[in-house]
């Protein structure tokens, strides 16, 4: 009867260790998937950034100057085209700002996931103490 109890305790201890290892593996796996997803998001939004903004502003100014130089358009049409150029620049800046914020948020999530992985790897589960049978 004492052997049966010891056998059951040993099985319970082993199941606890394996369960803990499986849980660690699941947490690490989910963290890696999250890191990969955030990395993909950061890379996919690089094209949306308006990095040479001064150059793009200069290009828009040149476009407006070219519109002013055209003699086949009246002043109303010229103003409409210039407004469209300005509106396009404003939209590009807004998209760039949102892409940058999203990239910063994704980078923060990556850092938090890396910290989580480090803590999960460093966690040491105390072994079960052996029971005294009297």
C-alpha positions, 0 to 999 in steps of 0.5 A, a space after each residue: 500500500 505504501 508502494 502504491 502511494 509512492 508510485 502515484 506521487 512519483 507519477 504526479 511529480 513527473 507529470 508536473 515537470 512535463 506540464 511545466 516544460 510544455 507550458 514553457 514551450 507554448 509560451 516561448 512558441 507564442 512569443 516567437 510567433 508574436 515577434 515574427 508577426 510584429 517584425 513582418 508588420 514593421 517591414 511591410 510599413 517601411 514603404 509607407 514612411 515619408 523619410 525624405 520629407 524635405 525632398 518630397 516637399 520640394 518635389 511638390 513645390 516644383 510640381 506647383 511651379 510647373 502648373 503655374 507655368 502652363 499657359 493652357 490652364 486658367 487660374 481656377 484649374 491651376 488652383 485646383 491642381 495645386 490644391 490636389 498636390 497639397 492634399 496628396 502631400 497632407 495624406 502622405 504625411 498622415 499615412 507616414 505618421 500612422 505607419 511610424 506609430 504602428 512600427 514603434 508599437 510593434 517594436 515595443 511589443 517585440 521588446 516585451 516579448 523578448 523580456 518574457 522569453 528571457 524570464 520564462 527561460 530563467 524560471 526554475 521550478 522547485 522540485 517537489 519535496 519528498 514526503 516523509 512516510 511514517 
